[in-house]
Each structure stands twice: as C-alpha cells, then as structure tokens.
Amino acid sequence: MTLQAFAPISAILILAFIVSVLINFLSRILGPFRPSARKVAPYESGMKPIGKGTRQVPVKFYLVAVLFILFDIEVIFFLPWAVSMRGLGWYGLAAMGIFTFVLIIGFIYEWRKGALEWE
C-alpha cells in the first residue's frame, strides 16, 4: 500500500485544521470580546455561586459512565445481527454466542469488583 492511498484522508485533516484555526481567528478578530468577572463566573441557575465553580467528582461517577457506554455500545451490535440472523446461519449464531459470552464475562467481572455498587 502506498502513501498515495492516504492522500484524501490527509487532505481532509489538513482542511479541517485550517478551517478550525481560521474560524477561531476570525471570531476573535471580528466578534466582541469584553470579558468581565460576571461573564466568566460559573452560572448557577441565576443565583450567585457559593464556593468554587469546580469541585472534585468521585471516580465512581466516571467508572459508571464508562461502563454504561461500554455495555451500551456492545449491546447495539445485537440489532444488525438480529436483522440478518437468517442469512448468517450457524456461523453467525456461533459468533454472536462468543460475543455474548465475552460480554457476560465482562459484566460479571465488573459486578464482582463492585463497580456497579452505588454508595
């Protein structure tokens, strides 16, 4: 495979970079930019913020979010398989069985580690 096959992809990446830099530059030059303490303060439902605008969030929240995304995306693969199940035959059934087995093993592992426990 030659590097010429990657020319369209690199052209799109370069074009996207140039457009993003150009848009940011033009918005800074042409748009109004008058920051004040009130404008850069965090918005708290129309009330004055109490304390810092940022706070530490326990890692448990991120872990649950990542697990949800992981298992949600894996479950999405069941739909195309179910639609074309008859055409795939026994091979498709075996492949989805292995996929489901790996999914269940991962789910049991996370369950045993306590990642699904909410405290």
QUIRA-V404106 format. One record per residue. N is the residue number from 1. PHI is phi in degrees with one decimal (none if undefined). PSI is psi in whole degrees, -180 to 180 (none if undefined). BURIAL is # if it has 24 or more other C-alpha atoms within 12 Angstrom, else .. Layout:
BEGIN
n=<N:N>
phi=<PHI:PHI>
psi=<PSI:PSI>
burial=<BURIAL:BURIAL>
END
This chain:
BEGIN
n=<1:2:3:4:5:6:7:8:9:10:11:12:13:14:15:16:17:18:19:20:21:22:23:24:25:26:27:28:29:30:31:32:33:34:35:36:37:38:39:40:41:42:43:44:45:46:47:48:49:50:51:52:53:54:55:56:57:58:59:60:61:62:63:64:65:66:67:68:69:70:71:72:73:74:75:76:77:78:79:80:81:82:83:84:85:86:87:88:89:90:91:92:93:94:95:96:97:98:99:100:101:102:103:104:105:106:107:108:109:110:111:112:113:114:115:116:117:118:119>
phi=<none:-91.6:-70.8:-66.2:-69.1:-92.9:-61.0:-62.8:-66.5:-66.9:-64.9:-66.1:-62.9:-65.2:-63.1:-63.7:-64.7:-63.2:-64.4:-65.8:-65.7:-64.2:-63.9:-63.7:-65.1:-67.9:-67.9:-72.1:-77.6:-90.6:-88.0:-73.2:-141.8:-132.2:-70.3:-137.8:-62.9:-72.6:-71.7:-91.8:-75.1:-66.2:-88.6:-125.3:55.8:82.5:-104.1:-68.6:-67.7:-106.3:82.6:-72.7:-75.9:-118.6:-145.2:-76.5:-109.7:-58.8:-62.6:-57.4:-63.1:-66.4:-62.4:-64.8:-64.9:-66.3:-64.5:-61.9:-63.1:-60.4:-72.4:-66.8:-67.4:-66.8:-69.1:-61.3:-68.3:-71.4:-64.8:-62.2:-65.8:-66.5:-69.6:-106.7:-62.9:-64.9:-74.2:-81.2:71.7:-67.4:-62.7:-63.6:-65.5:-66.6:-63.3:-71.1:-62.8:-64.8:-60.6:-65.7:-61.7:-63.9:-62.6:-68.4:-62.0:-64.0:-64.8:-64.2:-60.5:-66.4:-66.1:-67.7:-72.8:86.5:-70.7:-95.3:-81.3:-107.1:-108.8>
psi=<130:166:-16:-24:-24:2:-45:-38:-44:-35:-41:-42:-43:-43:-42:-40:-45:-44:-42:-41:-42:-43:-45:-41:-46:-37:-32:-38:-47:-26:162:139:92:79:146:171:-34:-37:-34:0:148:143:125:65:38:-1:156:134:144:121:-162:155:-22:149:159:137:135:149:-24:-37:-44:-40:-45:-40:-44:-40:-40:-47:-43:-53:-31:-44:-38:-37:-27:-28:-13:-31:-52:-34:-43:-34:-41:26:-43:-36:-24:-29:-152:-32:-45:-39:-42:-42:-43:-31:-44:-43:-44:-39:-46:-39:-44:-38:-43:-40:-44:-40:-47:-35:-44:-34:-14:15:-20:0:133:122:none>
burial=<.:.:.:.:.:.:.:.:.:.:.:.:.:.:.:.:.:.:.:.:.:.:.:.:.:.:.:.:.:.:.:.:.:.:.:.:.:.:.:.:.:.:.:.:.:.:.:.:.:.:.:.:.:.:.:.:.:.:.:.:.:.:.:.:.:.:.:.:.:.:.:.:.:.:.:.:.:.:.:.:#:.:.:.:.:.:.:.:.:.:.:.:.:.:.:#:.:.:.:.:.:.:.:.:.:.:.:.:.:.:.:.:.:.:.:.:.:.:.>
END
